Amino acid sequence: MSDAATLLDVCDALLFDLDGTVYRGGDPVPGAADAVSRARGRDTPVRFVTNNASKAPEAVVAHLAEVGVPATDDEVSTSAQAGVRLLAERLEPGANALVVGTDALADQVAAAGLTPVRTAGDGVAGVVQGHSPETAWPVLAEACLAIRAGAVWVACNEDTTLPAERGLLPGNGAMVAALRAATGAIPLVAGKPETPLLRLAADSAGSTHPLVVGDRLDTDIAGAVAADMASLAVLTGVVTPAGLLVAGPAQRPGYVAADLAALDEPACRVAVGPQDGWHIDTGGDTLIVATADLAGETADPMALLRALCDAAWRTGTTAVRPGDDAAATALADLGLT
């Protein structure tokens, strides 16, 4: 890889998380639409990858259009699609699959050649579970009976919470936990951080070395690590600099950036590792940061974050203090004072 090669040069597809990466609820993430457009201009396939199993791809496309990101149905990969594929691989064509979720999930079941049903019975061979605000005790009871009778159980995702305007609400994972408690069974899981969803997205793009782009270490980045895919963590959503420093091996991205503008930057500059302009003393129980000679250039806080991640992950030391005024300013910019 040459020093000039950008992130777009070193991958053959982009697998974008949505909420926190491309948009925040109903608001676009600044610069995200332009970044996606530039990727398309380079003929880089894009996929929008979501753990949300309640919406059909066309609904996701409509929301993307609202935030200024044109997309097509085949560019959307959902945990519903991945979950149904996981189930269909294990059942005979036409088999009855009990649906715990929305009608959109039931439509995915039918499209996969299975027969969606809503009640348990002798003929139910599988259960697929995705989020729906209509899921109540009678629905879980039917699933419980089917799982206890030996049906193959697939959960689209295990996200325990769902962000909403009023705060965090129970997600699909909370309902999955209820069935785990009631049945003693453990489902197959399709969504991030498990690998089926990301592999579905990569396969649909014909990709062999995609770049996963997301704002959550516990789903987006952990999923990429598990699937042996390159990953970029952006600071436009959940992840923070402090969270990056304490990330365990299963949640460590190869690249870190403030936002999606980094896709056009040299990959070697965005990669986690030592950075020009920063010196980090790792000899004690605290990482001591000082600026190096930049010949008049301004020290970059994001470059410092990449260097700090490298030092913290190598040494296990996460306490940080500045060694000069410029370092103190940069650490304050990163919220690491």
N, C-alpha and C positions, 0 to 999 in steps of 0.2 A: 504494500500500500504506500503510495507516494504521500509526501507531506501535504500536497495540495488536494488530495482526494477528500471529498466531502462525505457526510453521512449518507447522502443520496447515492454517492458513487459506490459505497461499500455494502449496500443491501440491494436486493432485487424486489422488495415489496415493503410497504409500510403498514403495520397493523396498529391502528390508532384505537386507544381507549376513547370513550366519549366524554362522560361527565367529569369535569375537572381537567380535561385535556383539550377537547375541541370546543366544548361549551360548559357553562356552569348553570344548570337548570335551564332557564329560558334565555340566558344571556350568552353571547359568543365570547370565547376567550380571545382577547385582543391578539391579532396577528395570525390566528389559527387558520382562518379561511384563506389568507394569502399564502401561507405555508403549504397547505394542501394543493392550492392551485399551482404553485411552483413545482411541486412534486409531479403533478399531472403533466405539466409542461415538459418535464424530463422523461415522460413515458414510464414513470415508476408506478406500478399498480398500488392502489390503496385499498385497504379494508377497514371498515369501522366495526370494532369488536366490542360487544356489550354483554355483560352478564344478565342483563334484563331479559327475562323470558316471557314477559307479559305482553310485549308489543310485537306485531308482525314487522318484517323488514320494511314494508312500505310506510308504516307509521314512523319508523326511525328515519327514513329518507325524508318524510315530510317535516320532521323536527329539524333535521340538518338544514333543509332549505330555509327554514325560519331564521336560522342563525348564520345564513349566508354561505353555506357549504353545499353545493350541488352534489348529488350522489344518485346512484342507481340501486335497485333492489339487490342486484348480485354483488354489490360492494359491501353489503351489510352481513355480518356474521353474528348470530345471537346464540346465547346458551340454550335456547329452545331448539334451534336447529341441531346443535351439537349433542344435546341430550337425546333427541329423537333418533339421531343417527346411531348413538351409542346403544339405544334400546333395540333399534331395528337390526343391528348386527347380531343380536342375541336371540331374536325371535323369528319364527317362521313367517313368511309373507301372509298378510291378512289376519294375523293373530290379534286378539283383543288386547288393547292397552288402555288401562284406566288412567284418565287424565285428571290430575290435580292442578288446576290452573285455568287460564283464560281460553276463550274460543280460538284465539290465535295459536295457542299451543296445540289445541285439538286439530286445527287445520294442518299443522306441521306433521302430526301423527298420521293423518290421512294421506298427506302428500308422500310420506315415506312408505306407503303400501300397507300400513297397519290399520286396524279398525278402532277408532276412538270410542270409549265407553265411559260412563260416569258412575256406574255401580259395580260392586264386586259380584263375582259369581264363579261357577266352575270353569268357565271358559276364559277367565282373565289371566293372561300369561305375563303381563308386565304392568308396571306403574311408572308414569313419568310425572315429576312434580316440579312446577314452576310457580313463581309468585302470581297471586291474584288477590285483590282486596276483597273478593267475594268468598275466599276460602274460610269455611267455618267448621264446627265440630262434625256435622253430618258428612262433610266431604272427607275429612280426615278419617272418620270412622270407616268409610268404604275402602279407603286406601289401606288402613290398618288390617282389615279383613283379608284383602288381596295379598298383602305382603306376608302376613302370617300363614297364608295358604301356599306360599312358595313363589309368588310372582317376582320376576326380576324388577328391581327398584332402581330407578335412575332419578337423581336430583339434578335439575338444570344448573343450580349453583347453591352454595351454602352461605351466602351473604346474610349475616344475622340481622343487620339493620338496613333500612331503606331511608335515604335522606328525603325530607319533605320540608315545605315551608315552615311547618310548626316544629320541626326538629327531627330526630331520628325515630323512625317507626319500625315495627317488626318486619323483617325481610323474610325471604324464602327460607333462609337457614333456620330461623326461629320455628317455622312450621315443620321443617325437616327434623329438628331436634325433638319436637313433640312425638313424631312418628318413631324416631329412634328409641325414645323412652318407652313407647307403647309396644314396640315389636321386638326390641333387642337386635334388630337388623341394622346393617350399615349400607347405605346406598352407594352405587357408582355415581360419581360427580363429574359433570361435563364442563362447568364453567371455571374461570380463573379462580384460584391459582392452579387447579388441575389442568392437564394439557389438552384434552380433546377439543376445546373451543379454539385455542390458538392454532392447533394443527389443522382443524377444519378451515380456518381463515387462510392459512398459508397454502393449503392444498388448492383452495378455490382460486388463488392468485397464481398458481403454478410456481410457487416460490420455494427455493431450497435454502436461502439465507436471508430471511426477513429481519426487519428491525421492529421490535415491539416498543411502542411509545405510550407511556402512561404516567399517571400522577400518584399511584398507590403502590407502595412496596409490597404489601401483603397479598395483592391480587395480580396486578399487571406485571410487576417485576418478578415476583415469586413464580408466576406462571411461565415467564420467559426463561428463567433459570431452570425450571423443571423440564421445559421443552427443549433446552439447549439452544435457545435463540438469543441473539444480541438484543440489548434493551437500552432505551433512553428514558431516564426519569426527568420529568419537567416539574418546576416549582409553581405550577399554575393551579394546583388543587390541594390535595391532602398532604403530600410529603413536604417535610421541612428540612433545612440543613441539619438541625440537631437530630432529626430522625434518621437521616442518611448516615451520620457518624456512628450511630449505635446499631445499624442494620447488621443482622447475622448473614452468614454466607449464602443462605437460600434466598435472600432478598436484596442482593447487591447488584445494581445496574453497572454495565460497562461504560455508559456515558451519562453525564449529568449536565443539565442546562436550565436556564431560567425559563425558556419557553421554546416554541416550535421553530423560531428563527434559526436555532442551532442546526437544523437540517441542512442548511446551506454553508455551514462552517466546516473547516477541515476536521475530519474525524479525529486526528491525532490531538487536536487542541481541545476537543470536547470530551475526550476519554479521561476516565479517572486515572490519575498518576501524577508524578512530579510535574511541576509547572514552572516555566520561566517567570521570574519576577518574585518568587516566594521561596523562602528557606524555612524548613520546619525541623526543629531540634527534637528528636525522638528519644533522647537519652534518659529521660526521667519519667516520672509518673504524670507529667503534663506535657502536652504538645505546645512548644513555644514557637510562635510565628513571627517572622521578621521579613521585611521586604529585601529583595536582592537588587542589584544595580540594574535599572531598566533604561539607563541612558536617557532620562527625562520622560519616559512613558509612564502613564498612570497604572498603578497596580489594579488588577481586575479581581473583585471579590469572588466571582464565579470560578475563576482559575484557582483561587485560594481554596474554595470548597472542594474542588476535584483533588487538589493536593492533600487536603485534610482527610478526605475519605480514604485515599491511598494510605496515608500514614496511620490512621485509626484502624483500618482493617488489617494492616500488617502487624501492628503492635498490640492491639487491644486497648490502647489508651484513647480515651475520648474527652478528657479534660483539656481545655485549650486556654492559653493566655497570650496576649500580644507581647512582642519584644520591642516594638517601636510604635510611634503615633499612627503611621499609615496602616499598620497591622490592626491597631485598635479600631480604627475607622472601618476597615473592611470587615472585621469580626462583628462590629455593631450592625453593619448593613446586612449581614447574614443572620442576625439574631443570636449570635453565639457569644455574647458578652457574659 
